[in-house]
Structure formats: structure tokens, C-alpha cells
Amino acid sequence: MGKYLAVPLIIAGAWFFVTSGQILASMSGTNYQIQWDAFSTGGSDGATCVGCDYVLYDTAGGSGDGRSDGSTYGLRAGYEQPGTDTAVINTELFTQDNATEVAYTSFSNALKQVEVADASGISIGNLIGVVENAGAGQLTAYGEVISKSVNLLTVDKWSGDNASMSGTPAGSNDFTYVLSSTADVVLGFASATMVNTSVSVLQTSTNELSGYTCTINENHNLQNSYGSDLNDVSDGAVSTGIEEYGIEKNGDDVVGSGTDTAILVTDEEVSSASSQANSSRTGITYKASIFEWLTSAGTYDQTLTYTCNTNI
């Protein structure tokens, strides 16, 4: 007898913006754009008209170009693109949309390609997840589709287990999914003969020189309406026929990979970097298994919260 496990995943703080309170702007017209209105040499304290469609007041002299820092101040002199002094972090969470499942027939790490049986439901710009041999030991890779030729998809880069994946899928349950920013994690019907899985990807970009850190926590164990819960994984691997639940992490800037761990009510690091990041993709694979005669029937759910901040 199967038991249905569903994990609605509610995201708190999926987008983060950390600013210094400065107002950043540029001056522009039909034939020009001025990003920064200070010059360390030349110029004058007067108006200049070119085509009479703008007026610029600039300054002469000033500090030498460069960066100076002290315990109570930071000085940036000379030209810099707007925003370089303002720490900004942008994080999105994408989750496997089961309705988009399609088998794939070949995978290339070097060419950054995957060929699927039917690409009609996949568009350029979609973030996709490729899952080889879905289950307890599955391998996963993630990338954004940048070109599409019939059923051959090319991505911007692969993140995850891509270096270990086979050119021809090794299992009988090998699929590609569109990863959606609006999808919940749905683990499906559970039985004692399999480990149910689903995948999310945290995509993070920041201009903060000291990097960023993302964490995960839960509001309570994965449980049904009667309060019965699945045991947290404790031996490093969610296994068939044993009641266990946990996550495995992989990909860019991952913290702690290669083992299944429990999700706690306290923050656990998922990804972290000590420098700037550009579309860093960290994968989270959710895994659940049951013991047929002891696991209580019902729909299981919980709320997971991901939090990402710049390192200060």
C-alpha cells in the first residue's frame, strides 16, 4: 500500500537587497550616457552644452584615484561604476516541476548539452535539472538553456554532479525537468521499495567582495496531520525500506556535499563563498523513504526557509 508524501516548500526571503543608502543614478540623453559625474583632472565649474540637450557641472582636482580604508572609514576615489560600493545580493530558489518531466537520451558535460525525448515543454531561458538514475544515489546537473535545436538543449554551464554523469544515462529512470520559481517540492507516493526525491536549486549573485552565505531551516519535522513524522536521517544516507528523510547538497559554493543530512529548526549552511558570485547554483536534493508497516499513512508536509546574506 502506497502512502503519499507531499512537501509544500514555502520560501522566506528568496530575494535580498543590501544597500548603503546611497542614491545611484546616471545622466543620459539621446546620444550619450554619463555614469559618474566627477573627474579627478580637467573640467570646469561651468555649464557645457553639446547639442543643447544636457548640462554637466564637473569638478577639477580631488584625491588621487584608488581605494583607502581605515577602521572607521572607507574612501573610493576616481571613476567607478555605480553600485560597486553598494553590496547587493540576489537569490532565487527554483524547484523541480514534476509536470515537465521528460526522459533524456544523452548528456555532454564538455559541450554543455543534453538531448531529451521531447523538448516542446522547454524554452530558452529555462533553468533545467537533469537527473540520472532517480532515487537514493541519483546524480543531478543544472543549467540555463541558451539554445535549442529540436530536442538538443545547450546550457550556459553545468553545475552539480555533471562531471560524474554518463554520456548515455545509466538507469531506467533518467529525466530532465524545468526548475520553476513557483513550484512546491512534491515527493509523490512513497513505498518501501524506493527512495522518493525532488530537487531545488539556489541561484545566487552578489557583488560583495567578502561573498555570501545561504542557510536552510525547518519549522518542524516532515509530518502528517496527526503529528506523526518521518525520522531524520542519521547515518549519512537515506536508504530504501528504512524510515528516513533528509537532503543532499551539491553544486557551486556548496557546504557539505556527498552525504545525506537532516534538516533542523536551526540554520544549516547550504552554500557559502568568500568572494563575489555570478549565478552560483547550489543544488538541494530532498530524499524520503518509509518502513511499510510502521510509517503512518497521510500527507506529510513542512515549511523550509532559505536565508541568504552577504558576508560582512
C-alpha positions as CSV (number, residue, x, y, z in Angstrom):
1,M,0.0,0.0,0.0
2,G,1.5,3.4,-1.0
3,K,1.5,6.4,1.1
4,Y,1.5,9.9,-0.3
5,L,4.3,12.3,0.8
6,A,3.9,16.0,-0.2
7,V,6.3,18.7,0.9
8,P,4.9,22.2,0.2
9,L,8.0,24.4,0.2
10,I,7.4,28.0,1.3
11,I,10.3,30.4,0.7
12,A,11.0,33.2,3.1
13,G,13.4,35.8,1.9
14,A,14.2,34.4,-1.6
15,W,15.2,37.9,-2.7
16,F,17.7,40.0,-0.8
17,F,19.0,43.5,-1.4
18,V,21.6,45.1,0.9
19,T,22.3,48.7,0.1
20,S,24.3,51.5,1.7
21,G,21.5,54.1,1.4
22,Q,23.2,55.9,-1.5
23,I,21.1,57.1,-4.4
24,L,22.8,55.8,-7.6
25,A,21.9,57.4,-10.9
26,S,23.3,58.2,-14.3
27,M,22.8,61.1,-16.7
28,S,21.8,60.2,-20.2
29,G,20.4,61.6,-23.4
30,T,19.7,60.5,-27.0
31,N,23.4,60.2,-27.8
32,Y,25.3,59.9,-24.5
33,Q,25.3,58.3,-21.1
34,I,27.4,59.6,-18.1
35,Q,27.8,57.0,-15.3
36,W,29.7,59.1,-12.9
37,D,29.8,62.9,-12.7
38,A,33.3,63.5,-11.1
39,F,36.6,64.0,-12.8
40,S,40.0,64.0,-11.0
41,T,41.6,66.3,-13.6
42,G,40.4,68.8,-16.1
43,G,36.9,70.2,-16.4
44,S,35.5,73.4,-15.1
45,D,32.8,74.6,-12.7
46,G,30.6,75.7,-15.5
47,A,28.0,74.5,-17.9
48,T,28.8,72.7,-21.1
49,C,26.3,72.3,-23.9
50,V,26.6,69.8,-26.7
51,G,23.6,69.7,-28.9
52,C,22.0,71.7,-26.1
53,D,20.2,68.7,-24.8
54,Y,22.1,68.4,-21.5
55,V,24.1,70.3,-18.9
56,L,27.0,68.9,-16.9
57,Y,28.8,70.5,-14.0
58,D,32.0,68.8,-13.2
59,T,34.8,69.2,-10.7
60,A,38.6,69.7,-11.1
61,G,41.3,68.3,-8.8
62,G,40.4,66.0,-6.0
63,S,42.0,63.0,-4.4
64,G,44.2,60.6,-6.4
65,D,42.5,57.5,-7.9
66,G,42.3,54.5,-5.7
67,R,41.0,53.0,-2.5
68,S,41.8,53.9,1.1
69,D,40.4,52.2,4.2
70,G,40.6,52.8,7.9
71,S,38.9,51.4,11.0
72,T,36.1,54.0,10.8
73,Y,36.0,54.9,7.1
74,G,36.3,53.8,3.5
75,L,37.3,56.1,0.6
76,R,36.9,55.3,-3.1
77,A,38.5,58.0,-5.3
78,G,38.3,58.1,-9.1
79,Y,35.9,56.6,-11.5
80,E,33.9,53.5,-10.5
81,Q,30.8,52.0,-12.0
82,P,27.7,52.8,-9.9
83,G,27.0,50.1,-7.4
84,T,30.5,48.9,-6.7
85,D,30.3,50.5,-3.3
86,T,26.9,49.0,-2.6
87,A,26.6,45.4,-1.5
88,V,23.8,43.7,-3.4
89,I,22.7,40.1,-3.2
90,N,20.2,38.4,-5.5
91,T,19.0,34.9,-4.7
92,E,16.3,32.8,-6.3
93,L,15.0,29.4,-5.5
94,F,14.0,27.1,-8.3
95,T,12.3,23.7,-7.7
96,Q,11.6,20.6,-9.9
97,D,8.3,20.9,-11.7
98,N,7.1,17.3,-12.0
99,A,4.6,18.2,-14.7
100,T,7.6,19.0,-17.1
101,E,9.3,15.6,-16.7
102,V,10.8,14.3,-19.9
103,A,13.3,11.4,-20.5
104,Y,16.7,12.3,-21.9
105,T,18.9,10.1,-24.1
106,S,22.4,11.7,-24.0
107,F,24.4,14.1,-21.8
108,S,27.6,16.0,-22.5
109,N,29.5,17.8,-19.8
110,A,32.1,19.2,-22.2
111,L,29.6,20.5,-24.8
112,K,27.1,21.6,-22.1
113,Q,24.3,19.8,-23.8
114,V,21.5,17.3,-23.1
115,E,19.3,15.6,-25.6
116,V,15.7,14.9,-24.5
117,A,12.9,12.8,-25.9
118,D,10.7,15.9,-26.4
119,A,11.8,19.5,-25.9
120,S,8.4,21.1,-26.7
121,G,7.9,22.0,-23.0
122,I,11.3,23.5,-22.5
123,S,12.2,27.1,-23.6
124,I,15.3,29.2,-23.9
125,G,15.9,30.9,-20.6
126,N,14.5,28.0,-18.5
127,L,16.7,26.6,-15.7
128,I,16.6,22.8,-16.1
129,G,17.7,19.9,-13.9
130,V,19.0,16.6,-15.3
131,V,18.5,13.6,-13.0
132,E,20.4,10.4,-13.8
133,N,19.0,7.2,-12.1
134,A,16.5,8.9,-9.9
135,G,16.5,7.6,-6.3
136,A,18.8,7.3,-3.4
137,G,22.0,7.6,-5.3
138,Q,20.9,9.9,-8.1
139,L,23.2,12.3,-9.9
140,T,21.9,15.8,-10.8
141,A,23.1,18.6,-13.0
142,Y,21.7,22.1,-13.5
143,G,21.9,24.8,-16.2
144,E,20.1,27.6,-18.0
145,V,19.0,26.8,-21.6
146,I,20.7,29.2,-24.0
147,S,19.9,27.4,-27.3
148,K,17.6,24.7,-28.6
149,S,17.8,22.7,-31.7
150,V,14.9,20.3,-32.0
151,N,15.5,18.2,-28.9
152,L,19.1,19.1,-28.3
153,L,19.5,21.7,-25.5
154,T,22.6,23.7,-24.8
155,V,23.1,25.4,-21.4
156,D,25.3,28.3,-20.2
157,K,27.1,26.0,-17.8
158,W,26.6,22.8,-15.8
159,S,26.6,22.8,-12.0
160,G,26.2,19.8,-9.7
161,D,27.3,16.2,-10.4
162,N,27.8,16.9,-14.1
163,A,31.5,15.7,-14.2
164,S,30.3,12.3,-12.9
165,M,27.3,11.8,-15.2
166,S,27.3,9.3,-18.0
167,G,27.1,10.3,-21.7
168,T,24.3,7.7,-22.0
169,P,22.1,7.6,-18.9
170,A,22.9,4.6,-16.8
171,G,19.5,3.9,-15.2
172,S,15.9,3.3,-16.4
173,N,14.6,6.4,-14.7
174,D,16.6,9.3,-16.1
175,F,14.8,12.6,-16.6
176,T,15.0,16.3,-17.3
177,Y,12.8,18.8,-15.5
178,V,12.2,22.5,-15.8
179,L,13.1,24.1,-12.5
180,S,10.4,26.6,-11.5
181,S,10.4,29.6,-9.1
182,T,6.8,28.9,-8.2
183,A,6.8,25.1,-7.8
184,D,6.5,23.3,-4.4
185,V,8.6,20.2,-3.6
186,V,6.4,17.2,-4.2
187,L,7.9,13.8,-3.3
188,G,5.0,11.8,-4.6
189,F,3.6,8.4,-3.5
190,A,6.0,6.5,-1.2
191,S,6.6,2.8,-0.9
192,A,9.1,0.7,1.0
193,T,10.7,-0.3,-2.3
194,M,12.1,3.1,-3.3
195,V,13.5,6.5,-2.1
196,N,11.4,9.4,-3.3
197,T,13.3,12.5,-4.4
198,S,12.9,16.1,-5.6
199,V,15.4,18.8,-6.4
200,S,15.8,22.6,-5.8
201,V,18.5,25.0,-6.9
202,L,19.6,28.2,-5.1
203,Q,20.9,30.7,-7.7
204,T,22.9,33.5,-6.1
205,S,24.7,36.6,-7.4
206,T,26.4,39.2,-5.3
207,N,29.0,42.0,-5.8
208,E,30.1,41.8,-2.2
209,L,33.9,41.3,-2.1
210,S,33.6,39.1,1.0
211,G,31.0,36.8,-0.5
212,Y,27.8,35.4,0.8
213,T,26.2,32.6,2.9
214,C,22.9,30.8,2.4
215,T,21.2,28.7,5.1
216,I,18.2,26.4,5.5
217,N,15.9,25.5,8.4
218,E,12.6,23.9,9.0
219,N,9.5,24.8,11.1
220,H,9.1,21.2,12.2
221,N,9.9,17.6,11.0
222,L,8.2,16.3,7.9
223,Q,4.9,15.2,9.4
224,N,1.3,14.4,8.8
225,S,-1.9,16.0,10.2
226,Y,-1.8,13.6,13.2
227,G,1.7,14.7,14.2
228,S,3.5,11.5,13.1
229,D,6.8,12.4,11.4
230,L,9.5,10.8,9.4
231,N,12.7,10.1,11.2
232,D,15.6,12.4,10.4
233,V,18.4,10.6,8.5
234,S,21.3,10.0,11.0
235,D,23.6,7.6,9.2
236,G,24.6,9.7,6.2
237,A,22.4,8.0,3.7
238,V,18.6,7.8,3.1
239,S,18.0,4.2,2.3
240,T,15.2,2.0,0.8
241,G,13.0,0.3,3.3
242,I,14.1,2.5,6.3
243,E,12.0,5.4,7.5
244,E,14.3,8.4,6.8
245,Y,14.2,11.9,5.5
246,G,17.0,14.4,4.6
247,I,18.8,16.4,2.0
248,E,21.9,16.1,-0.1
249,K,23.7,19.2,-1.4
250,N,25.9,19.7,-4.5
251,G,27.0,22.3,-7.0
252,D,28.6,25.7,-6.8
253,D,29.8,27.0,-3.4
254,V,28.3,24.0,-1.7
255,V,28.8,23.5,2.1
256,G,28.9,19.8,3.0
257,S,28.4,17.5,0.0
258,G,28.4,13.8,-0.6
259,T,26.3,12.8,2.3
260,D,22.6,13.0,3.3
261,T,21.9,15.2,6.3
262,A,18.9,16.1,8.4
263,I,17.2,19.5,8.2
264,L,17.0,21.2,11.6
265,V,15.0,24.0,13.1
266,T,18.3,25.9,13.5
267,D,20.1,27.3,10.5
268,E,22.3,24.9,8.5
269,E,24.7,26.3,5.8
270,V,23.8,25.3,2.3
271,S,26.3,27.4,0.3
272,S,29.0,29.9,1.0
273,A,31.6,31.9,-0.8
274,S,34.3,34.3,0.3
275,S,34.3,36.4,-2.9
276,Q,31.8,37.8,-5.5
277,A,29.4,35.3,-7.1
278,N,27.7,35.3,-10.5
279,S,24.8,32.9,-10.9
280,S,26.2,30.5,-8.4
281,R,24.0,27.4,-8.4
282,T,23.8,25.1,-5.4
283,G,21.6,22.0,-5.6
284,I,19.5,20.5,-2.8
285,T,18.1,17.0,-3.3
286,Y,15.3,16.1,-0.9
287,K,15.1,12.4,-0.1
288,A,12.4,10.4,1.8
289,S,11.9,6.7,2.5
290,I,9.4,4.7,4.6
291,F,9.1,1.5,6.5
292,E,5.9,0.0,5.1
293,W,4.3,-1.3,8.3
294,L,5.4,1.4,10.7
295,T,5.2,4.6,8.8
296,S,1.8,6.3,9.5
297,A,-0.3,7.0,6.4
298,G,-1.2,10.5,5.4
299,T,0.0,13.6,3.6
300,Y,3.3,14.8,5.1
301,D,4.4,18.4,4.9
302,Q,6.7,21.1,6.4
303,T,7.9,24.6,5.7
304,L,11.5,25.2,4.8
305,T,13.1,28.6,5.0
306,Y,16.2,29.6,3.0
307,T,18.1,32.7,4.0
308,C,20.9,34.3,2.1
309,N,23.1,37.3,3.3
310,T,26.3,38.9,2.3
311,N,29.3,38.3,4.5
312,I,30.4,41.3,6.4
